[in-house]
């Protein structure tokens, strides 16, 4: 596995991996309607890729294929962290998370926050995030459940 910075030409491969992962892995926690809203068959790839701009963004490759990616704002908002459905539970997410922690320390972020899916919540808890709130969010007209979570450097976060 090789971790490296995200490049703009990675966007299409990240999108494909994201869509496949959502439909295969998150299917145990979300309905087909929710999965289709979250990861539809087609999107505005330019808009999706622009969300990486100005973020700390990394990918993990194996055999020249992207098997994981993440992006986090300089203020500590972890927007996306996804691992290929075929590479779950192999340390890819933890590798990415360790890299993001190093960036958070360099950026002097005291907290990192994210909106974690039902499926991703246990991973985030395993690396020290705590649930701040359960949320019902709308995505393309469909309601999905996720969790507002926070990780704090050197301490615990109080949950609501």
Rosetta constraint file for C-alpha pairs under 8 A:
AtomPair CA 1 CA 60 HARMONIC 6.41 0.50
AtomPair CA 1 CA 61 HARMONIC 5.62 0.50
AtomPair CA 1 CA 62 HARMONIC 4.88 0.50
AtomPair CA 1 CA 63 HARMONIC 7.95 0.50
AtomPair CA 2 CA 60 HARMONIC 5.39 0.50
AtomPair CA 2 CA 61 HARMONIC 5.15 0.50
AtomPair CA 2 CA 62 HARMONIC 6.50 0.50
AtomPair CA 3 CA 58 HARMONIC 6.85 0.50
AtomPair CA 3 CA 59 HARMONIC 5.76 0.50
AtomPair CA 3 CA 60 HARMONIC 4.36 0.50
AtomPair CA 3 CA 61 HARMONIC 6.46 0.50
AtomPair CA 3 CA 95 HARMONIC 7.90 0.50
AtomPair CA 3 CA 96 HARMONIC 7.52 0.50
AtomPair CA 4 CA 58 HARMONIC 5.62 0.50
AtomPair CA 4 CA 59 HARMONIC 5.60 0.50
AtomPair CA 4 CA 60 HARMONIC 6.40 0.50
AtomPair CA 5 CA 57 HARMONIC 5.98 0.50
AtomPair CA 5 CA 58 HARMONIC 4.32 0.50
AtomPair CA 5 CA 59 HARMONIC 6.13 0.50
AtomPair CA 6 CA 10 HARMONIC 6.53 0.50
AtomPair CA 6 CA 57 HARMONIC 5.21 0.50
AtomPair CA 6 CA 58 HARMONIC 4.57 0.50
AtomPair CA 6 CA 59 HARMONIC 5.52 0.50
AtomPair CA 6 CA 69 HARMONIC 7.89 0.50
AtomPair CA 7 CA 11 HARMONIC 7.58 0.50
AtomPair CA 8 CA 49 HARMONIC 7.20 0.50
AtomPair CA 10 CA 14 HARMONIC 6.05 0.50
AtomPair CA 11 CA 15 HARMONIC 6.03 0.50
AtomPair CA 11 CA 45 HARMONIC 7.56 0.50
AtomPair CA 11 CA 48 HARMONIC 7.98 0.50
AtomPair CA 11 CA 49 HARMONIC 5.56 0.50
AtomPair CA 12 CA 16 HARMONIC 6.20 0.50
AtomPair CA 12 CA 45 HARMONIC 7.21 0.50
AtomPair CA 13 CA 17 HARMONIC 6.14 0.50
AtomPair CA 13 CA 66 HARMONIC 6.81 0.50
AtomPair CA 14 CA 18 HARMONIC 5.93 0.50
AtomPair CA 14 CA 66 HARMONIC 6.92 0.50
AtomPair CA 14 CA 68 HARMONIC 7.76 0.50
AtomPair CA 14 CA 69 HARMONIC 6.97 0.50
AtomPair CA 15 CA 19 HARMONIC 6.08 0.50
AtomPair CA 15 CA 45 HARMONIC 7.88 0.50
AtomPair CA 16 CA 20 HARMONIC 6.14 0.50
AtomPair CA 17 CA 21 HARMONIC 5.97 0.50
AtomPair CA 17 CA 66 HARMONIC 7.69 0.50
AtomPair CA 17 CA 67 HARMONIC 7.33 0.50
AtomPair CA 17 CA 68 HARMONIC 7.96 0.50
AtomPair CA 17 CA 83 HARMONIC 7.83 0.50
AtomPair CA 17 CA 84 HARMONIC 5.90 0.50
AtomPair CA 18 CA 22 HARMONIC 6.08 0.50
AtomPair CA 18 CA 39 HARMONIC 7.67 0.50
AtomPair CA 18 CA 82 HARMONIC 6.47 0.50
AtomPair CA 18 CA 83 HARMONIC 7.74 0.50
AtomPair CA 18 CA 84 HARMONIC 7.27 0.50
AtomPair CA 19 CA 23 HARMONIC 6.24 0.50
AtomPair CA 19 CA 39 HARMONIC 5.22 0.50
AtomPair CA 19 CA 40 HARMONIC 7.46 0.50
AtomPair CA 19 CA 41 HARMONIC 7.89 0.50
AtomPair CA 20 CA 24 HARMONIC 6.05 0.50
AtomPair CA 20 CA 84 HARMONIC 7.65 0.50
AtomPair CA 20 CA 85 HARMONIC 7.18 0.50
AtomPair CA 21 CA 25 HARMONIC 5.41 0.50
AtomPair CA 21 CA 26 HARMONIC 7.13 0.50
AtomPair CA 21 CA 82 HARMONIC 7.64 0.50
AtomPair CA 21 CA 83 HARMONIC 7.20 0.50
AtomPair CA 21 CA 84 HARMONIC 5.60 0.50
AtomPair CA 21 CA 85 HARMONIC 4.86 0.50
AtomPair CA 22 CA 26 HARMONIC 4.98 0.50
AtomPair CA 22 CA 27 HARMONIC 6.97 0.50
AtomPair CA 22 CA 35 HARMONIC 6.68 0.50
AtomPair CA 22 CA 38 HARMONIC 7.88 0.50
AtomPair CA 22 CA 39 HARMONIC 6.68 0.50
AtomPair CA 23 CA 27 HARMONIC 5.66 0.50
AtomPair CA 23 CA 35 HARMONIC 6.04 0.50
AtomPair CA 23 CA 36 HARMONIC 7.93 0.50
AtomPair CA 23 CA 39 HARMONIC 7.48 0.50
AtomPair CA 24 CA 85 HARMONIC 6.52 0.50
AtomPair CA 25 CA 85 HARMONIC 6.04 0.50
AtomPair CA 25 CA 119 HARMONIC 7.78 0.50
AtomPair CA 26 CA 30 HARMONIC 6.18 0.50
AtomPair CA 26 CA 35 HARMONIC 7.62 0.50
AtomPair CA 26 CA 119 HARMONIC 5.92 0.50
AtomPair CA 27 CA 31 HARMONIC 6.58 0.50
AtomPair CA 27 CA 32 HARMONIC 7.16 0.50
AtomPair CA 27 CA 35 HARMONIC 7.09 0.50
AtomPair CA 28 CA 119 HARMONIC 7.84 0.50
AtomPair CA 29 CA 118 HARMONIC 6.44 0.50
AtomPair CA 29 CA 119 HARMONIC 6.35 0.50
AtomPair CA 30 CA 34 HARMONIC 5.94 0.50
AtomPair CA 30 CA 35 HARMONIC 6.41 0.50
AtomPair CA 30 CA 144 HARMONIC 7.78 0.50
AtomPair CA 31 CA 35 HARMONIC 6.24 0.50
AtomPair CA 32 CA 36 HARMONIC 6.05 0.50
AtomPair CA 33 CA 37 HARMONIC 6.29 0.50
AtomPair CA 33 CA 142 HARMONIC 7.51 0.50
AtomPair CA 34 CA 38 HARMONIC 6.12 0.50
AtomPair CA 34 CA 142 HARMONIC 6.25 0.50
AtomPair CA 34 CA 143 HARMONIC 7.20 0.50
AtomPair CA 34 CA 144 HARMONIC 6.48 0.50
AtomPair CA 35 CA 39 HARMONIC 5.83 0.50
AtomPair CA 35 CA 40 HARMONIC 7.45 0.50
AtomPair CA 36 CA 40 HARMONIC 4.68 0.50
AtomPair CA 36 CA 41 HARMONIC 7.33 0.50
AtomPair CA 37 CA 139 HARMONIC 6.03 0.50
AtomPair CA 37 CA 140 HARMONIC 5.56 0.50
AtomPair CA 37 CA 141 HARMONIC 7.65 0.50
AtomPair CA 37 CA 142 HARMONIC 6.47 0.50
AtomPair CA 38 CA 139 HARMONIC 6.31 0.50
AtomPair CA 38 CA 140 HARMONIC 7.58 0.50
AtomPair CA 43 CA 48 HARMONIC 7.63 0.50
AtomPair CA 44 CA 48 HARMONIC 6.32 0.50
AtomPair CA 45 CA 49 HARMONIC 5.92 0.50
AtomPair CA 46 CA 50 HARMONIC 6.08 0.50
AtomPair CA 47 CA 51 HARMONIC 6.87 0.50
AtomPair CA 48 CA 52 HARMONIC 7.89 0.50
AtomPair CA 49 CA 53 HARMONIC 7.56 0.50
AtomPair CA 51 CA 55 HARMONIC 7.83 0.50
AtomPair CA 52 CA 56 HARMONIC 7.69 0.50
AtomPair CA 52 CA 57 HARMONIC 6.42 0.50
AtomPair CA 52 CA 71 HARMONIC 6.31 0.50
AtomPair CA 54 CA 73 HARMONIC 7.00 0.50
AtomPair CA 54 CA 74 HARMONIC 7.73 0.50
AtomPair CA 55 CA 71 HARMONIC 5.93 0.50
AtomPair CA 55 CA 72 HARMONIC 5.32 0.50
AtomPair CA 55 CA 73 HARMONIC 4.54 0.50
AtomPair CA 55 CA 74 HARMONIC 6.23 0.50
AtomPair CA 56 CA 71 HARMONIC 5.45 0.50
AtomPair CA 56 CA 72 HARMONIC 5.19 0.50
AtomPair CA 56 CA 73 HARMONIC 6.18 0.50
AtomPair CA 56 CA 74 HARMONIC 6.92 0.50
AtomPair CA 56 CA 100 HARMONIC 7.70 0.50
AtomPair CA 56 CA 103 HARMONIC 7.55 0.50
AtomPair CA 57 CA 69 HARMONIC 7.38 0.50
AtomPair CA 57 CA 70 HARMONIC 5.64 0.50
AtomPair CA 57 CA 71 HARMONIC 4.13 0.50
AtomPair CA 57 CA 72 HARMONIC 6.46 0.50
AtomPair CA 58 CA 69 HARMONIC 5.55 0.50
AtomPair CA 58 CA 70 HARMONIC 5.58 0.50
AtomPair CA 58 CA 71 HARMONIC 6.52 0.50
AtomPair CA 58 CA 96 HARMONIC 7.39 0.50
AtomPair CA 59 CA 66 HARMONIC 6.50 0.50
AtomPair CA 59 CA 67 HARMONIC 7.53 0.50
AtomPair CA 59 CA 68 HARMONIC 5.56 0.50
AtomPair CA 59 CA 69 HARMONIC 4.15 0.50
AtomPair CA 59 CA 70 HARMONIC 6.63 0.50
AtomPair CA 59 CA 96 HARMONIC 7.82 0.50
AtomPair CA 60 CA 66 HARMONIC 5.68 0.50
AtomPair CA 60 CA 67 HARMONIC 5.68 0.50
AtomPair CA 60 CA 68 HARMONIC 4.98 0.50
AtomPair CA 60 CA 69 HARMONIC 6.14 0.50
AtomPair CA 60 CA 92 HARMONIC 7.34 0.50
AtomPair CA 60 CA 96 HARMONIC 7.58 0.50
AtomPair CA 61 CA 65 HARMONIC 5.12 0.50
AtomPair CA 61 CA 66 HARMONIC 4.38 0.50
AtomPair CA 61 CA 67 HARMONIC 5.52 0.50
AtomPair CA 61 CA 68 HARMONIC 7.14 0.50
AtomPair CA 62 CA 66 HARMONIC 6.56 0.50
AtomPair CA 62 CA 67 HARMONIC 6.55 0.50
AtomPair CA 67 CA 83 HARMONIC 5.76 0.50
AtomPair CA 67 CA 84 HARMONIC 4.96 0.50
AtomPair CA 67 CA 87 HARMONIC 6.73 0.50
AtomPair CA 67 CA 92 HARMONIC 7.87 0.50
AtomPair CA 68 CA 81 HARMONIC 7.44 0.50
AtomPair CA 68 CA 82 HARMONIC 5.50 0.50
AtomPair CA 68 CA 83 HARMONIC 4.13 0.50
AtomPair CA 68 CA 84 HARMONIC 5.90 0.50
AtomPair CA 68 CA 92 HARMONIC 6.66 0.50
AtomPair CA 68 CA 93 HARMONIC 7.24 0.50
AtomPair CA 68 CA 96 HARMONIC 7.91 0.50
AtomPair CA 69 CA 80 HARMONIC 7.59 0.50
AtomPair CA 69 CA 81 HARMONIC 5.73 0.50
AtomPair CA 69 CA 82 HARMONIC 5.59 0.50
AtomPair CA 69 CA 83 HARMONIC 6.65 0.50
AtomPair CA 69 CA 96 HARMONIC 7.36 0.50
AtomPair CA 70 CA 78 HARMONIC 7.66 0.50
AtomPair CA 70 CA 79 HARMONIC 7.43 0.50
AtomPair CA 70 CA 80 HARMONIC 5.05 0.50
AtomPair CA 70 CA 81 HARMONIC 4.12 0.50
AtomPair CA 70 CA 82 HARMONIC 6.42 0.50
AtomPair CA 70 CA 96 HARMONIC 7.07 0.50
AtomPair CA 71 CA 78 HARMONIC 6.09 0.50
AtomPair CA 71 CA 79 HARMONIC 5.78 0.50
AtomPair CA 71 CA 80 HARMONIC 5.52 0.50
AtomPair CA 71 CA 81 HARMONIC 6.77 0.50
AtomPair CA 72 CA 76 HARMONIC 6.10 0.50
AtomPair CA 72 CA 77 HARMONIC 5.34 0.50
AtomPair CA 72 CA 78 HARMONIC 4.15 0.50
AtomPair CA 72 CA 79 HARMONIC 5.59 0.50
AtomPair CA 72 CA 80 HARMONIC 7.31 0.50
AtomPair CA 72 CA 100 HARMONIC 7.50 0.50
AtomPair CA 73 CA 77 HARMONIC 5.13 0.50
AtomPair CA 73 CA 78 HARMONIC 6.51 0.50
AtomPair CA 73 CA 79 HARMONIC 7.47 0.50
AtomPair CA 74 CA 104 HARMONIC 7.67 0.50
AtomPair CA 74 CA 107 HARMONIC 6.64 0.50
AtomPair CA 74 CA 109 HARMONIC 7.92 0.50
AtomPair CA 75 CA 107 HARMONIC 7.86 0.50
AtomPair CA 75 CA 109 HARMONIC 6.47 0.50
AtomPair CA 75 CA 112 HARMONIC 7.94 0.50
AtomPair CA 76 CA 104 HARMONIC 6.54 0.50
AtomPair CA 76 CA 109 HARMONIC 5.96 0.50
AtomPair CA 76 CA 111 HARMONIC 6.36 0.50
AtomPair CA 76 CA 112 HARMONIC 4.49 0.50
AtomPair CA 76 CA 113 HARMONIC 6.34 0.50
AtomPair CA 77 CA 112 HARMONIC 5.67 0.50
AtomPair CA 77 CA 113 HARMONIC 5.01 0.50
AtomPair CA 77 CA 114 HARMONIC 5.91 0.50
AtomPair CA 78 CA 112 HARMONIC 6.62 0.50
AtomPair CA 78 CA 113 HARMONIC 5.95 0.50
AtomPair CA 78 CA 114 HARMONIC 5.00 0.50
AtomPair CA 78 CA 115 HARMONIC 7.94 0.50
AtomPair CA 79 CA 114 HARMONIC 6.31 0.50
AtomPair CA 79 CA 115 HARMONIC 7.53 0.50
AtomPair CA 81 CA 93 HARMONIC 7.35 0.50
AtomPair CA 82 CA 93 HARMONIC 7.37 0.50
AtomPair CA 83 CA 87 HARMONIC 6.49 0.50
AtomPair CA 83 CA 88 HARMONIC 6.33 0.50
AtomPair CA 83 CA 92 HARMONIC 6.75 0.50
AtomPair CA 83 CA 93 HARMONIC 6.45 0.50
AtomPair CA 84 CA 88 HARMONIC 6.49 0.50
AtomPair CA 87 CA 92 HARMONIC 7.34 0.50
AtomPair CA 88 CA 92 HARMONIC 7.43 0.50
AtomPair CA 91 CA 95 HARMONIC 6.09 0.50
AtomPair CA 92 CA 96 HARMONIC 6.33 0.50
AtomPair CA 93 CA 97 HARMONIC 6.00 0.50
AtomPair CA 94 CA 98 HARMONIC 6.07 0.50
AtomPair CA 94 CA 127 HARMONIC 7.97 0.50
AtomPair CA 95 CA 99 HARMONIC 6.53 0.50
AtomPair CA 96 CA 100 HARMONIC 6.32 0.50
AtomPair CA 97 CA 101 HARMONIC 6.14 0.50
AtomPair CA 98 CA 102 HARMONIC 6.40 0.50
AtomPair CA 99 CA 103 HARMONIC 6.49 0.50
AtomPair CA 100 CA 104 HARMONIC 6.09 0.50
AtomPair CA 101 CA 105 HARMONIC 6.18 0.50
AtomPair CA 102 CA 106 HARMONIC 6.30 0.50
AtomPair CA 103 CA 107 HARMONIC 5.99 0.50
AtomPair CA 104 CA 108 HARMONIC 5.98 0.50
AtomPair CA 104 CA 109 HARMONIC 5.07 0.50
AtomPair CA 104 CA 110 HARMONIC 7.66 0.50
AtomPair CA 104 CA 112 HARMONIC 7.55 0.50
AtomPair CA 105 CA 109 HARMONIC 6.06 0.50
AtomPair CA 105 CA 110 HARMONIC 7.79 0.50
AtomPair CA 110 CA 152 HARMONIC 5.85 0.50
AtomPair CA 110 CA 153 HARMONIC 5.46 0.50
AtomPair CA 111 CA 150 HARMONIC 6.55 0.50
AtomPair CA 111 CA 151 HARMONIC 5.45 0.50
AtomPair CA 111 CA 152 HARMONIC 4.39 0.50
AtomPair CA 111 CA 153 HARMONIC 6.20 0.50
AtomPair CA 112 CA 150 HARMONIC 5.63 0.50
AtomPair CA 112 CA 151 HARMONIC 5.14 0.50
AtomPair CA 112 CA 152 HARMONIC 6.54 0.50
AtomPair CA 113 CA 148 HARMONIC 7.20 0.50
AtomPair CA 113 CA 149 HARMONIC 5.58 0.50
AtomPair CA 113 CA 150 HARMONIC 4.34 0.50
AtomPair CA 113 CA 151 HARMONIC 6.33 0.50
AtomPair CA 114 CA 147 HARMONIC 7.94 0.50
AtomPair CA 114 CA 148 HARMONIC 5.91 0.50
AtomPair CA 114 CA 149 HARMONIC 5.39 0.50
AtomPair CA 114 CA 150 HARMONIC 6.53 0.50
AtomPair CA 115 CA 146 HARMONIC 6.15 0.50
AtomPair CA 115 CA 147 HARMONIC 5.27 0.50
AtomPair CA 115 CA 148 HARMONIC 4.58 0.50
AtomPair CA 115 CA 149 HARMONIC 6.13 0.50
AtomPair CA 116 CA 120 HARMONIC 5.67 0.50
AtomPair CA 116 CA 121 HARMONIC 5.55 0.50
AtomPair CA 116 CA 124 HARMONIC 7.67 0.50
AtomPair CA 116 CA 146 HARMONIC 5.49 0.50
AtomPair CA 116 CA 147 HARMONIC 5.06 0.50
AtomPair CA 116 CA 148 HARMONIC 6.50 0.50
AtomPair CA 116 CA 149 HARMONIC 6.88 0.50
AtomPair CA 117 CA 121 HARMONIC 6.01 0.50
AtomPair CA 117 CA 145 HARMONIC 6.97 0.50
AtomPair CA 117 CA 146 HARMONIC 4.62 0.50
AtomPair CA 117 CA 147 HARMONIC 6.39 0.50
AtomPair CA 118 CA 145 HARMONIC 6.96 0.50
AtomPair CA 118 CA 146 HARMONIC 5.83 0.50
AtomPair CA 118 CA 147 HARMONIC 7.24 0.50
AtomPair CA 120 CA 124 HARMONIC 6.49 0.50
AtomPair CA 121 CA 125 HARMONIC 6.17 0.50
AtomPair CA 121 CA 147 HARMONIC 7.28 0.50
AtomPair CA 122 CA 126 HARMONIC 6.13 0.50
AtomPair CA 123 CA 127 HARMONIC 6.66 0.50
AtomPair CA 124 CA 128 HARMONIC 6.54 0.50
AtomPair CA 124 CA 129 HARMONIC 5.31 0.50
AtomPair CA 124 CA 130 HARMONIC 7.78 0.50
AtomPair CA 125 CA 129 HARMONIC 4.76 0.50
AtomPair CA 125 CA 130 HARMONIC 6.01 0.50
AtomPair CA 128 CA 151 HARMONIC 5.94 0.50
AtomPair CA 128 CA 152 HARMONIC 7.97 0.50
AtomPair CA 129 CA 149 HARMONIC 5.95 0.50
AtomPair CA 129 CA 150 HARMONIC 5.05 0.50
AtomPair CA 129 CA 151 HARMONIC 4.33 0.50
AtomPair CA 129 CA 152 HARMONIC 7.58 0.50
AtomPair CA 130 CA 149 HARMONIC 5.36 0.50
AtomPair CA 130 CA 150 HARMONIC 5.51 0.50
AtomPair CA 130 CA 151 HARMONIC 6.56 0.50
AtomPair CA 130 CA 156 HARMONIC 7.99 0.50
AtomPair CA 130 CA 157 HARMONIC 6.53 0.50
AtomPair CA 130 CA 158 HARMONIC 7.76 0.50
AtomPair CA 130 CA 159 HARMONIC 6.59 0.50
AtomPair CA 131 CA 147 HARMONIC 6.33 0.50
AtomPair CA 131 CA 148 HARMONIC 5.98 0.50
AtomPair CA 131 CA 149 HARMONIC 4.44 0.50
AtomPair CA 131 CA 150 HARMONIC 6.69 0.50
AtomPair CA 131 CA 159 HARMONIC 5.81 0.50
AtomPair CA 131 CA 160 HARMONIC 7.75 0.50
AtomPair CA 132 CA 147 HARMONIC 7.31 0.50
AtomPair CA 132 CA 148 HARMONIC 5.40 0.50
AtomPair CA 132 CA 149 HARMONIC 5.24 0.50
AtomPair CA 132 CA 150 HARMONIC 6.81 0.50
AtomPair CA 132 CA 158 HARMONIC 7.38 0.50
AtomPair CA 132 CA 159 HARMONIC 4.51 0.50
AtomPair CA 132 CA 160 HARMONIC 5.30 0.50
AtomPair CA 133 CA 147 HARMONIC 5.78 0.50
AtomPair CA 133 CA 148 HARMONIC 5.16 0.50
AtomPair CA 133 CA 149 HARMONIC 7.14 0.50
AtomPair CA 133 CA 159 HARMONIC 7.29 0.50
AtomPair CA 133 CA 160 HARMONIC 6.23 0.50
AtomPair CA 134 CA 145 HARMONIC 7.19 0.50
AtomPair CA 134 CA 146 HARMONIC 6.09 0.50
AtomPair CA 134 CA 147 HARMONIC 4.57 0.50
AtomPair CA 134 CA 148 HARMONIC 6.34 0.50
AtomPair CA 135 CA 145 HARMONIC 5.64 0.50
AtomPair CA 135 CA 146 HARMONIC 5.29 0.50
AtomPair CA 135 CA 147 HARMONIC 5.66 0.50
AtomPair CA 135 CA 148 HARMONIC 6.95 0.50
AtomPair CA 136 CA 143 HARMONIC 6.19 0.50
AtomPair CA 136 CA 144 HARMONIC 5.58 0.50
AtomPair CA 136 CA 145 HARMONIC 4.63 0.50
AtomPair CA 136 CA 146 HARMONIC 6.48 0.50
AtomPair CA 137 CA 143 HARMONIC 5.45 0.50
AtomPair CA 137 CA 144 HARMONIC 5.34 0.50
AtomPair CA 137 CA 145 HARMONIC 6.28 0.50
AtomPair CA 137 CA 146 HARMONIC 7.28 0.50
AtomPair CA 138 CA 142 HARMONIC 5.35 0.50
AtomPair CA 138 CA 143 HARMONIC 4.47 0.50
AtomPair CA 138 CA 144 HARMONIC 6.23 0.50
AtomPair CA 139 CA 143 HARMONIC 6.28 0.50
AtomPair CA 139 CA 144 HARMONIC 7.11 0.50
AtomPair CA 150 CA 157 HARMONIC 6.83 0.50
AtomPair CA 151 CA 156 HARMONIC 7.59 0.50
AtomPair CA 151 CA 157 HARMONIC 6.89 0.50
AtomPair CA 152 CA 156 HARMONIC 6.13 0.50
AtomPair CA 152 CA 157 HARMONIC 6.21 0.50
